[in-house]
Amino acid sequence: MATAVLTATAGGFAQSYAGLYHWALEHGLHGWKAESFPCWSTCSSSSASSGCSCSP
């Protein structure tokens, strides 16, 4: 049971990160910024215009 929970959790994090990474690339972030904190870095600079829903 624990293995199934850990596998599902890891899969959820991977899908979430992949979505944020692709979002960051579409919004002009590249390199380490897109890989490290894709949504947060854009929210801190232009949350109103980007439509980002995350909070820094």
N, C-alpha and C positions, 0 to 999 in steps of 0.2 A: 504494500500500500504506500509506504513512504517513497519508494522508487517512482511510482506513478505520479505522486504529488510533485516530487522534485522535477520530473521530466516535464510535466505540464507547466510548472512555474518557469522553468528555463525556456520552454517554447514560447510562453507568453512574453517574457522579457525580450527574447530574440525578435519576435514579430513587432513588438512595440518599438524597439531600437531601429529596426529596419525601416519602419514607417517614418520615424523622426529623421533618420539619415536621408532618406529620399526627399522628404519635405525640405530639409536644410539645403540640399543640392539645388532644388527647384527655386529656392529663395536666395541663391547667390553665395551661400557659404561653401567653402571648399577646404580641403586638407584637414588639419587637426581640429578646426572649429566644427566642421560638419561631423567629424568622428567622435568628438568629446562630449559636446553638449549642444546638439543641433537646434532644439527649440529654444532653450534658455538664452543663448547668445543673441538671437534675433528678437526675442521678447523684451530683453533689457534695452534694446535700442529703438524699436519701432513697433510696440505691441498694438497700438491702435490701428496702424495701417496694414499690418500683416495678418491680422485676424487670428493671431496665436492665442491659445487658451491656457498656456502653462504659466506658472508664476515663478520668478527667479528667487 
